Amino acid sequence: MKIKAEYKVREMAGEHIVVMQGRYGADMTKVIALNETSLWLWNQLQGRDFDADEVCNLLLSRYEVAPEVARRDAKAWIERLETCNLVEK
């Protein structure tokens, strides 16, 4: 899967939010805010294909967590991206 190219992260009022760029404009009725870890993952993976294993490995490389925790968190992060329609397969 891949983060859709039309979505970019912008800082607004001290928060990092996802906005749709270009001719679609920004729909400010639905704001998706990223915490520090989500922002880091977004920046690491934007523009490239990835899967849950890669997200898990990134989490393990940055944080001291058990592999099963990293895998659970990776799957949850991807599910949230899918729910918000931010990725393409």
Backbone atoms as SQL, in Angstrom:
CREATE TABLE atoms (id INTEGER PRIMARY KEY, chain TEXT, resi INTEGER, resn TEXT, atom TEXT, x REAL, y REAL, z REAL);
INSERT INTO atoms VALUES
  (1, 'A', 1, 'MET', 'N', 0.836, -1.177, 0.000),
  (2, 'A', 1, 'MET', 'CA', 0.000, 0.000, 0.000),
  (3, 'A', 1, 'MET', 'C', 0.875, 1.233, 0.000),
  (4, 'A', 2, 'LYS', 'N', 0.243, 2.366, -0.227),
  (5, 'A', 2, 'LYS', 'CA', 0.979, 3.624, -0.338),
  (6, 'A', 2, 'LYS', 'C', 0.081, 4.757, 0.156),
  (7, 'A', 3, 'ILE', 'N', 0.671, 5.730, 0.840),
  (8, 'A', 3, 'ILE', 'CA', -0.082, 6.914, 1.243),
  (9, 'A', 3, 'ILE', 'C', -0.448, 7.682, -0.026),
  (10, 'A', 4, 'LYS', 'N', -1.699, 8.052, -0.160),
  (11, 'A', 4, 'LYS', 'CA', -2.147, 8.760, -1.355),
  (12, 'A', 4, 'LYS', 'C', -1.386, 10.076, -1.513),
  (13, 'A', 5, 'ALA', 'N', -0.935, 10.336, -2.722),
  (14, 'A', 5, 'ALA', 'CA', -0.094, 11.495, -3.011),
  (15, 'A', 5, 'ALA', 'C', -0.794, 12.822, -2.776),
  (16, 'A', 6, 'GLU', 'N', -2.118, 12.854, -2.901),
  (17, 'A', 6, 'GLU', 'CA', -2.826, 14.126, -2.738),
  (18, 'A', 6, 'GLU', 'C', -2.923, 14.577, -1.283),
  (19, 'A', 7, 'TYR', 'N', -2.501, 13.739, -0.344),
  (20, 'A', 7, 'TYR', 'CA', -2.538, 14.120, 1.067),
  (21, 'A', 7, 'TYR', 'C', -1.162, 14.569, 1.534),
  (22, 'A', 8, 'LYS', 'N', -1.129, 15.686, 2.216),
  (23, 'A', 8, 'LYS', 'CA', 0.107, 16.238, 2.770),
  (24, 'A', 8, 'LYS', 'C', -0.135, 16.594, 4.233),
  (25, 'A', 9, 'VAL', 'N', 0.931, 16.650, 4.990),
  (26, 'A', 9, 'VAL', 'CA', 0.845, 17.055, 6.388),
  (27, 'A', 9, 'VAL', 'C', 1.245, 18.515, 6.489),
  (28, 'A', 10, 'ARG', 'N', 0.458, 19.269, 7.211),
  (29, 'A', 10, 'ARG', 'CA', 0.733, 20.681, 7.448),
  (30, 'A', 10, 'ARG', 'C', 0.640, 20.950, 8.944),
  (31, 'A', 11, 'GLU', 'N', 1.428, 21.899, 9.413),
  (32, 'A', 11, 'GLU', 'CA', 1.335, 22.306, 10.810),
  (33, 'A', 11, 'GLU', 'C', 0.348, 23.462, 10.908),
  (34, 'A', 12, 'MET', 'N', -0.594, 23.316, 11.814),
  (35, 'A', 12, 'MET', 'CA', -1.608, 24.339, 12.016),
  (36, 'A', 12, 'MET', 'C', -1.878, 24.450, 13.515),
  (37, 'A', 13, 'ALA', 'N', -1.653, 25.635, 14.050),
  (38, 'A', 13, 'ALA', 'CA', -1.890, 25.891, 15.477),
  (39, 'A', 13, 'ALA', 'C', -1.165, 24.878, 16.367),
  (40, 'A', 14, 'GLY', 'N', 0.058, 24.531, 15.986),
  (41, 'A', 14, 'GLY', 'CA', 0.864, 23.624, 16.789),
  (42, 'A', 14, 'GLY', 'C', 0.540, 22.148, 16.608),
  (43, 'A', 15, 'GLU', 'N', -0.411, 21.824, 15.753),
  (44, 'A', 15, 'GLU', 'CA', -0.787, 20.434, 15.477),
  (45, 'A', 15, 'GLU', 'C', -0.366, 20.077, 14.055),
  (46, 'A', 16, 'HIS', 'N', -0.040, 18.830, 13.842),
  (47, 'A', 16, 'HIS', 'CA', 0.240, 18.333, 12.488),
  (48, 'A', 16, 'HIS', 'C', -1.015, 17.655, 11.986),
  (49, 'A', 17, 'ILE', 'N', -1.561, 18.176, 10.894),
  (50, 'A', 17, 'ILE', 'CA', -2.804, 17.642, 10.354),
  (51, 'A', 17, 'ILE', 'C', -2.623, 17.239, 8.903),
  (52, 'A', 18, 'VAL', 'N', -3.456, 16.306, 8.467),
  (53, 'A', 18, 'VAL', 'CA', -3.436, 15.823, 7.089),
  (54, 'A', 18, 'VAL', 'C', -4.448, 16.645, 6.305),
  (55, 'A', 19, 'VAL', 'N', -4.000, 17.168, 5.164),
  (56, 'A', 19, 'VAL', 'CA', -4.900, 17.932, 4.290),
  (57, 'A', 19, 'VAL', 'C', -4.770, 17.403, 2.865),
  (58, 'A', 20, 'MET', 'N', -5.847, 17.559, 2.108),
  (59, 'A', 20, 'MET', 'CA', -5.836, 17.164, 0.702),
  (60, 'A', 20, 'MET', 'C', -5.381, 18.363, -0.117),
  (61, 'A', 21, 'GLN', 'N', -4.401, 18.152, -0.965),
  (62, 'A', 21, 'GLN', 'CA', -3.828, 19.213, -1.778),
  (63, 'A', 21, 'GLN', 'C', -4.491, 19.306, -3.143),
  (64, 'A', 22, 'GLY', 'N', -4.178, 20.354, -3.844),
  (65, 'A', 22, 'GLY', 'CA', -4.550, 20.482, -5.248),
  (66, 'A', 22, 'GLY', 'C', -5.985, 20.882, -5.475),
  (67, 'A', 23, 'ARG', 'N', -6.524, 20.419, -6.581),
  (68, 'A', 23, 'ARG', 'CA', -7.847, 20.861, -7.012),
  (69, 'A', 23, 'ARG', 'C', -8.964, 20.441, -6.079),
  (70, 'A', 24, 'TYR', 'N', -8.693, 19.482, -5.214),
  (71, 'A', 24, 'TYR', 'CA', -9.726, 19.022, -4.298),
  (72, 'A', 24, 'TYR', 'C', -9.918, 19.975, -3.120),
  (73, 'A', 25, 'GLY', 'N', -8.877, 20.733, -2.800),
  (74, 'A', 25, 'GLY', 'CA', -8.965, 21.661, -1.673),
  (75, 'A', 25, 'GLY', 'C', -8.920, 20.927, -0.357),
  (76, 'A', 26, 'ALA', 'N', -9.058, 21.684, 0.706),
  (77, 'A', 26, 'ALA', 'CA', -9.025, 21.099, 2.044),
  (78, 'A', 26, 'ALA', 'C', -10.426, 21.054, 2.617),
  (79, 'A', 27, 'ASP', 'N', -10.826, 19.880, 3.063),
  (80, 'A', 27, 'ASP', 'CA', -12.119, 19.729, 3.726),
  (81, 'A', 27, 'ASP', 'C', -11.875, 19.870, 5.216),
  (82, 'A', 28, 'MET', 'N', -12.100, 21.034, 5.749),
  (83, 'A', 28, 'MET', 'CA', -11.816, 21.293, 7.152),
  (84, 'A', 28, 'MET', 'C', -12.935, 20.811, 8.074),
  (85, 'A', 29, 'THR', 'N', -13.939, 20.138, 7.530),
  (86, 'A', 29, 'THR', 'CA', -14.977, 19.569, 8.388),
  (87, 'A', 29, 'THR', 'C', -14.494, 18.264, 9.012),
  (88, 'A', 30, 'LYS', 'N', -13.427, 17.707, 8.471),
  (89, 'A', 30, 'LYS', 'CA', -12.872, 16.470, 8.987),
  (90, 'A', 30, 'LYS', 'C', -11.357, 16.632, 9.061),
  (91, 'A', 31, 'VAL', 'N', -10.842, 16.817, 10.247),
  (92, 'A', 31, 'VAL', 'CA', -9.418, 17.046, 10.442),
  (93, 'A', 31, 'VAL', 'C', -8.790, 15.782, 11.010),
  (94, 'A', 32, 'ILE', 'N', -7.689, 15.372, 10.428),
  (95, 'A', 32, 'ILE', 'CA', -6.956, 14.209, 10.899),
  (96, 'A', 32, 'ILE', 'C', -5.639, 14.706, 11.480),
  (97, 'A', 33, 'ALA', 'N', -5.527, 14.626, 12.793),
  (98, 'A', 33, 'ALA', 'CA', -4.313, 15.078, 13.482),
  (99, 'A', 33, 'ALA', 'C', -3.383, 13.887, 13.703),
  (100, 'A', 34, 'LEU', 'N', -2.098, 14.135, 13.593),
  (101, 'A', 34, 'LEU', 'CA', -1.096, 13.095, 13.786),
  (102, 'A', 34, 'LEU', 'C', -0.310, 13.353, 15.063),
  (103, 'A', 35, 'ASN', 'N', -0.159, 12.313, 15.878),
  (104, 'A', 35, 'ASN', 'CA', 0.720, 12.455, 17.039),
  (105, 'A', 35, 'ASN', 'C', 2.168, 12.305, 16.569),
  (106, 'A', 36, 'GLU', 'N', 3.109, 12.397, 17.478),
  (107, 'A', 36, 'GLU', 'CA', 4.528, 12.381, 17.118),
  (108, 'A', 36, 'GLU', 'C', 4.923, 11.108, 16.367),
  (109, 'A', 37, 'THR', 'N', 4.468, 9.960, 16.840),
  (110, 'A', 37, 'THR', 'CA', 4.818, 8.695, 16.199),
  (111, 'A', 37, 'THR', 'C', 4.162, 8.567, 14.833),
  (112, 'A', 38, 'SER', 'N', 2.892, 8.935, 14.730),
  (113, 'A', 38, 'SER', 'CA', 2.199, 8.868, 13.439),
  (114, 'A', 38, 'SER', 'C', 2.847, 9.791, 12.414),
  (115, 'A', 39, 'LEU', 'N', 3.243, 10.966, 12.853),
  (116, 'A', 39, 'LEU', 'CA', 3.923, 11.911, 11.961),
  (117, 'A', 39, 'LEU', 'C', 5.248, 11.327, 11.483),
  (118, 'A', 40, 'TRP', 'N', 6.000, 10.732, 12.388),
  (119, 'A', 40, 'TRP', 'CA', 7.286, 10.139, 12.025),
  (120, 'A', 40, 'TRP', 'C', 7.080, 9.011, 11.017),
  (121, 'A', 41, 'LEU', 'N', 6.108, 8.124, 11.284),
  (122, 'A', 41, 'LEU', 'CA', 5.825, 7.045, 10.337),
  (123, 'A', 41, 'LEU', 'C', 5.408, 7.600, 8.981),
  (124, 'A', 42, 'TRP', 'N', 4.529, 8.592, 8.999),
  (125, 'A', 42, 'TRP', 'CA', 4.064, 9.226, 7.747),
  (126, 'A', 42, 'TRP', 'C', 5.266, 9.726, 6.939),
  (127, 'A', 43, 'ASN', 'N', 6.163, 10.451, 7.613),
  (128, 'A', 43, 'ASN', 'CA', 7.329, 11.005, 6.916),
  (129, 'A', 43, 'ASN', 'C', 8.266, 9.918, 6.397),
  (130, 'A', 44, 'GLN', 'N', 8.398, 8.822, 7.126),
  (131, 'A', 44, 'GLN', 'CA', 9.256, 7.728, 6.687),
  (132, 'A', 44, 'GLN', 'C', 8.685, 6.992, 5.475),
  (133, 'A', 45, 'LEU', 'N', 7.368, 6.928, 5.392),
  (134, 'A', 45, 'LEU', 'CA', 6.723, 6.073, 4.400),
  (135, 'A', 45, 'LEU', 'C', 6.087, 6.798, 3.228),
  (136, 'A', 46, 'GLN', 'N', 5.945, 8.105, 3.319),
  (137, 'A', 46, 'GLN', 'CA', 5.295, 8.848, 2.246),
  (138, 'A', 46, 'GLN', 'C', 6.066, 8.683, 0.943),
  (139, 'A', 47, 'GLY', 'N', 5.325, 8.375, -0.122),
  (140, 'A', 47, 'GLY', 'CA', 5.931, 8.241, -1.445),
  (141, 'A', 47, 'GLY', 'C', 6.467, 6.861, -1.766),
  (142, 'A', 48, 'ARG', 'N', 6.297, 5.910, -0.851),
  (143, 'A', 48, 'ARG', 'CA', 6.781, 4.559, -1.136),
  (144, 'A', 48, 'ARG', 'C', 5.771, 3.505, -0.702),
  (145, 'A', 49, 'ASP', 'N', 5.888, 2.334, -1.287),
  (146, 'A', 49, 'ASP', 'CA', 5.037, 1.217, -0.910),
  (147, 'A', 49, 'ASP', 'C', 5.503, 0.664, 0.431),
  (148, 'A', 50, 'PHE', 'N', 4.532, 0.201, 1.240),
  (149, 'A', 50, 'PHE', 'CA', 4.874, -0.381, 2.534),
  (150, 'A', 50, 'PHE', 'C', 3.792, -1.380, 2.938),
  (151, 'A', 51, 'ASP', 'N', 4.127, -2.154, 3.948),
  (152, 'A', 51, 'ASP', 'CA', 3.167, -3.096, 4.521),
  (153, 'A', 51, 'ASP', 'C', 3.332, -3.080, 6.041),
  (154, 'A', 52, 'ALA', 'N', 2.552, -3.900, 6.726),
  (155, 'A', 52, 'ALA', 'CA', 2.583, -3.923, 8.187),
  (156, 'A', 52, 'ALA', 'C', 3.954, -4.322, 8.718),
  (157, 'A', 53, 'ASP', 'N', 4.643, -5.220, 8.013),
  (158, 'A', 53, 'ASP', 'CA', 5.977, -5.633, 8.457),
  (159, 'A', 53, 'ASP', 'C', 6.953, -4.464, 8.453),
  (160, 'A', 54, 'GLU', 'N', 6.890, -3.645, 7.415),
  (161, 'A', 54, 'GLU', 'CA', 7.798, -2.494, 7.357),
  (162, 'A', 54, 'GLU', 'C', 7.489, -1.485, 8.453),
  (163, 'A', 55, 'VAL', 'N', 6.209, -1.242, 8.694),
  (164, 'A', 55, 'VAL', 'CA', 5.821, -0.317, 9.768),
  (165, 'A', 55, 'VAL', 'C', 6.293, -0.873, 11.108),
  (166, 'A', 56, 'CYS', 'N', 6.105, -2.152, 11.321),
  (167, 'A', 56, 'CYS', 'CA', 6.563, -2.809, 12.549),
  (168, 'A', 56, 'CYS', 'C', 8.068, -2.645, 12.725),
  (169, 'A', 57, 'ASN', 'N', 8.833, -2.893, 11.682),
  (170, 'A', 57, 'ASN', 'CA', 10.289, -2.762, 11.749),
  (171, 'A', 57, 'ASN', 'C', 10.713, -1.330, 12.045),
  (172, 'A', 58, 'LEU', 'N', 10.020, -0.360, 11.461),
  (173, 'A', 58, 'LEU', 'CA', 10.327, 1.038, 11.767),
  (174, 'A', 58, 'LEU', 'C', 10.088, 1.334, 13.241),
  (175, 'A', 59, 'LEU', 'N', 8.970, 0.854, 13.765),
  (176, 'A', 59, 'LEU', 'CA', 8.676, 1.076, 15.185),
  (177, 'A', 59, 'LEU', 'C', 9.733, 0.427, 16.072),
  (178, 'A', 60, 'LEU', 'N', 10.147, -0.776, 15.718),
  (179, 'A', 60, 'LEU', 'CA', 11.179, -1.460, 16.502),
  (180, 'A', 60, 'LEU', 'C', 12.526, -0.751, 16.430),
  (181, 'A', 61, 'SER', 'N', 12.800, -0.104, 15.304),
  (182, 'A', 61, 'SER', 'CA', 14.079, 0.600, 15.165),
  (183, 'A', 61, 'SER', 'C', 14.128, 1.894, 15.968),
  (184, 'A', 62, 'ARG', 'N', 12.963, 2.436, 16.287),
  (185, 'A', 62, 'ARG', 'CA', 12.921, 3.729, 16.974),
  (186, 'A', 62, 'ARG', 'C', 12.566, 3.615, 18.455),
  (187, 'A', 63, 'TYR', 'N', 11.770, 2.631, 18.798),
  (188, 'A', 63, 'TYR', 'CA', 11.262, 2.512, 20.169),
  (189, 'A', 63, 'TYR', 'C', 11.651, 1.178, 20.782),
  (190, 'A', 64, 'GLU', 'N', 11.851, 1.175, 22.067),
  (191, 'A', 64, 'GLU', 'CA', 12.156, -0.065, 22.790),
  (192, 'A', 64, 'GLU', 'C', 10.844, -0.689, 23.234),
  (193, 'A', 65, 'VAL', 'N', 10.254, -1.453, 22.322),
  (194, 'A', 65, 'VAL', 'CA', 9.002, -2.149, 22.599),
  (195, 'A', 65, 'VAL', 'C', 9.148, -3.602, 22.163),
  (196, 'A', 66, 'ALA', 'N', 8.313, -4.442, 22.718),
  (197, 'A', 66, 'ALA', 'CA', 8.310, -5.855, 22.334),
  (198, 'A', 66, 'ALA', 'C', 7.795, -5.981, 20.897),
  (199, 'A', 67, 'PRO', 'N', 8.300, -6.952, 20.159),
  (200, 'A', 67, 'PRO', 'CA', 7.858, -7.136, 18.775),
  (201, 'A', 67, 'PRO', 'C', 6.340, -7.275, 18.623),
  (202, 'A', 68, 'GLU', 'N', 5.693, -7.962, 19.559),
  (203, 'A', 68, 'GLU', 'CA', 4.242, -8.122, 19.455),
  (204, 'A', 68, 'GLU', 'C', 3.511, -6.792, 19.652),
  (205, 'A', 69, 'VAL', 'N', 4.070, -5.912, 20.463),
  (206, 'A', 69, 'VAL', 'CA', 3.482, -4.572, 20.654),
  (207, 'A', 69, 'VAL', 'C', 3.663, -3.754, 19.379),
  (208, 'A', 70, 'ALA', 'N', 4.847, -3.797, 18.794),
  (209, 'A', 70, 'ALA', 'CA', 5.112, -3.063, 17.554),
  (210, 'A', 70, 'ALA', 'C', 4.209, -3.567, 16.434),
  (211, 'A', 71, 'ARG', 'N', 4.013, -4.882, 16.339),
  (212, 'A', 71, 'ARG', 'CA', 3.153, -5.453, 15.294),
  (213, 'A', 71, 'ARG', 'C', 1.705, -5.018, 15.495),
  (214, 'A', 72, 'ARG', 'N', 1.230, -5.053, 16.723),
  (215, 'A', 72, 'ARG', 'CA', -0.142, -4.617, 17.020),
  (216, 'A', 72, 'ARG', 'C', -0.324, -3.145, 16.666),
  (217, 'A', 73, 'ASP', 'N', 0.639, -2.321, 17.070),
  (218, 'A', 73, 'ASP', 'CA', 0.554, -0.893, 16.784),
  (219, 'A', 73, 'ASP', 'C', 0.646, -0.600, 15.292),
  (220, 'A', 74, 'ALA', 'N', 1.487, -1.345, 14.577),
  (221, 'A', 74, 'ALA', 'CA', 1.613, -1.171, 13.124),
  (222, 'A', 74, 'ALA', 'C', 0.290, -1.478, 12.438),
  (223, 'A', 75, 'LYS', 'N', -0.335, -2.578, 12.826),
  (224, 'A', 75, 'LYS', 'CA', -1.620, -2.955, 12.227),
  (225, 'A', 75, 'LYS', 'C', -2.690, -1.916, 12.546),
  (226, 'A', 76, 'ALA', 'N', -2.695, -1.426, 13.783),
  (227, 'A', 76, 'ALA', 'CA', -3.686, -0.409, 14.182),
  (228, 'A', 76, 'ALA', 'C', -3.481, 0.884, 13.392),
  (229, 'A', 77, 'TRP', 'N', -2.219, 1.276, 13.171),
  (230, 'A', 77, 'TRP', 'CA', -1.917, 2.501, 12.427),
  (231, 'A', 77, 'TRP', 'C', -2.396, 2.370, 10.984),
  (232, 'A', 78, 'ILE', 'N', -2.114, 1.228, 10.383),
  (233, 'A', 78, 'ILE', 'CA', -2.543, 0.996, 9.001),
  (234, 'A', 78, 'ILE', 'C', -4.068, 0.961, 8.911),
  (235, 'A', 79, 'GLU', 'N', -4.709, 0.310, 9.848),
  (236, 'A', 79, 'GLU', 'CA', -6.184, 0.271, 9.850),
  (237, 'A', 79, 'GLU', 'C', -6.772, 1.672, 9.934),
  (238, 'A', 80, 'ARG', 'N', -6.154, 2.530, 10.719),
  (239, 'A', 80, 'ARG', 'CA', -6.638, 3.911, 10.842),
  (240, 'A', 80, 'ARG', 'C', -6.455, 4.662, 9.528),
  (241, 'A', 81, 'LEU', 'N', -5.314, 4.481, 8.870),
  (242, 'A', 81, 'LEU', 'CA', -5.106, 5.099, 7.558),
  (243, 'A', 81, 'LEU', 'C', -6.162, 4.632, 6.566),
  (244, 'A', 82, 'GLU', 'N', -6.466, 3.339, 6.600),
  (245, 'A', 82, 'GLU', 'CA', -7.469, 2.786, 5.691),
  (246, 'A', 82, 'GLU', 'C', -8.857, 3.347, 6.007),
  (247, 'A', 83, 'THR', 'N', -9.193, 3.425, 7.279),
  (248, 'A', 83, 'THR', 'CA', -10.489, 3.960, 7.691),
  (249, 'A', 83, 'THR', 'C', -10.667, 5.398, 7.214),
  (250, 'A', 84, 'CYS', 'N', -9.590, 6.164, 7.255),
  (251, 'A', 84, 'CYS', 'CA', -9.633, 7.574, 6.836),
  (252, 'A', 84, 'CYS', 'C', -9.406, 7.728, 5.332),
  (253, 'A', 85, 'ASN', 'N', -9.268, 6.611, 4.625),
  (254, 'A', 85, 'ASN', 'CA', -9.086, 6.608, 3.171),
  (255, 'A', 85, 'ASN', 'C', -7.824, 7.368, 2.728),
  (256, 'A', 86, 'LEU', 'N', -6.749, 7.195, 3.479),
  (257, 'A', 86, 'LEU', 'CA', -5.498, 7.902, 3.198),
  (258, 'A', 86, 'LEU', 'C', -4.492, 7.066, 2.413),
  (259, 'A', 87, 'VAL', 'N', -4.803, 5.783, 2.186),
  (260, 'A', 87, 'VAL', 'CA', -3.871, 4.902, 1.475),
  (261, 'A', 87, 'VAL', 'C', -4.546, 4.271, 0.277),
  (262, 'A', 88, 'GLU', 'N', -3.714, 3.861, -0.667),
  (263, 'A', 88, 'GLU', 'CA', -4.179, 3.107, -1.823),
  (264, 'A', 88, 'GLU', 'C', -3.416, 1.793, -1.859),
  (265, 'A', 89, 'LYS', 'N', -4.053, 0.795, -2.392),
  (266, 'A', 89, 'LYS', 'CA', -3.414, -0.538, -2.451),
  (267, 'A', 89, 'LYS', 'C', -2.993, -0.861, -3.854);
